[in-house]
Amino acid sequence: MIAFILVCYGVLVYQLYVWQVRDAESYRAEAVTQQLKDTTLPAVRGSIYSANGKLLAKSSTVWNIVADPSSILKSGATEDQIRTAAEHIAELLDDGTTADTVYKALTASNKDTGEPYQYRVVKKGVEKPVADAILAYADSYRLKDGAVVDTSLQTEEKEDKKDGESKTSKATRILYLTSEQAASRTYPYGEFLASVLGFCDADGYGTYGLEKSYESTLAGVNGRTITLRNAYGNAIADENATTYEAKDGSNLVLSLDVNIQEVVERYLNEAIKANNVENRGAAIVMNAVSYTHLT
C-alpha cells in the first residue's frame, strides 16, 4: 500500500515538473495564443489612373463573414434551428446567396476525419452595414431550455430563485460568427483596357497585366492589431492592445490617354468582327496627339 502511494506521489511530482518546468514555456505560449486575438489590418491597394486623371482601378474596404462550425455544432442547437439561422443570414446578405449555401458553411466538416472545421468563410466582400447586421443577429440568436430566444428583445436578465440563492438564467450562443476586414478591387470602366490593367485574384494579389507588374508598388504593407479576446473569439476592449498601422499602396498614373485608347479599341473590335479574326487583334498607335475640347 505504501509503495502504491509512493508511486502515485512520484507520478504527481513528475507531472508537476512537466507542467511547471520542462514544458512550461510551451504551455505559456499556448495560453497566450488562446487569450490574444491577432487581427490583420489590410492595406488599401493603390489606385490606377490614366494620363488625363481618369480612375481605372480602385479598391474599397469590405468584410468577410467567418464561422466556427465546431462551436456551432457543440451549442446544442438542432438542425432546424441552424437552418432557420441560415435562412435569416441569407436574407440579410440579399445578394443571391442561398440558405443552403450558408448552412453548409455553418456546419462544414472535414470529409476525411468528420471533424467540424473551426474556420469557414460564409461570405466574402460584404459591406459593413450588412456585416454588422449579421453579427448583431448572431449575437441575439440564442438557445434557452432547448428553444431559440431573441436576446435583442430582452431589456434585462431574469433571475431564478433556487434554494434561497439568486441565479441568473443565461441563453446559450448558437452562431459563432466573426468578421474580417478585406478589400474589393473594382474597375469603373468594366472591360475597357482589361488586357493592359490585368486583374487581382481572390486574395487581392495582382496576377496579370499592370496589376501584376506593379504589385509591390500597389499592394502596400498590411498592419495588425493584437488584443485580448473573449470565449467566442471576438476582440474585447483592451487599453494595452498593440496596433501596427497598415501602409497603403501607392497610386499608379499611366501615360495612357483613355480618349485615344477608346478610339483604338472601338476600331480594333470592328476590324476583328469584319475580318472574322479567331484569336485576337493588335494595334499600334504612333505619333498620337491628345487634346481636350474646351467650351
Stockholm file with secondary structure:
# STOCKHOLM 1.0

chainA/1-295         MIAFILVCYGVLVYQLYVWQVRDAESYRAEAVTQQLKDTTLPAVRGSIYSANGKLLAKSSTVWNIVADPSSILKSGATEDQIRTAAEHIAELLDDGTTADTVYKALTASNKDTGEPYQYRVVKKGVEKPVADAILAYADSYRLKDGAVVDTSLQTEEKEDKKDGESKTSKATRILYLTSEQAASRTYPYGEFLASVLGFCDADGYGTYGLEKSYESTLAGVNGRTITLRNAYGNAIADENATTYEAKDGSNLVLSLDVNIQEVVERYLNEAIKANNVENRGAAIVMNAVSYTHLT
#=GR chainA/1-295 SS CHHHHHHHHHHHHHHHHIIIIITHHHHHHHHHHHHEEEEEECCCCCCEECTTCCEEEEEEEEEEEEECHHHHHHTTCCHHHHHHHHHHHHHHHCSSCCHHHHHHHHTCBCTTTCCBCSCEEEEEEECHHHHHHHHHHHHHEEEETTEEEEGGGCSSCCEEEETTEEEECCCEECCCEEEEEEEEEECTTTTTTHHHHCEECTTSCEEEHHHHHTHHHHHCBCEEEEEEBCTTSCBCCCTTCEEECCBCCCCEECSCCHHHHHHHHHHHHHHHHHTTCSSCCCCCCCSCCCCCCCC
#=GC SS_cons         CHHHHHHHHHHHHHHHHIIIIITHHHHHHHHHHHHEEEEEECCCCCCEECTTCCEEEEEEEEEEEEECHHHHHHTTCCHHHHHHHHHHHHHHHCSSCCHHHHHHHHTCBCTTTCCBCSCEEEEEEECHHHHHHHHHHHHHEEEETTEEEEGGGCSSCCEEEETTEEEECCCEECCCEEEEEEEEEECTTTTTTHHHHCEECTTSCEEEHHHHHTHHHHHCBCEEEEEEBCTTSCBCCCTTCEEECCBCCCCEECSCCHHHHHHHHHHHHHHHHHTTCSSCCCCCCCSCCCCCCCC
//
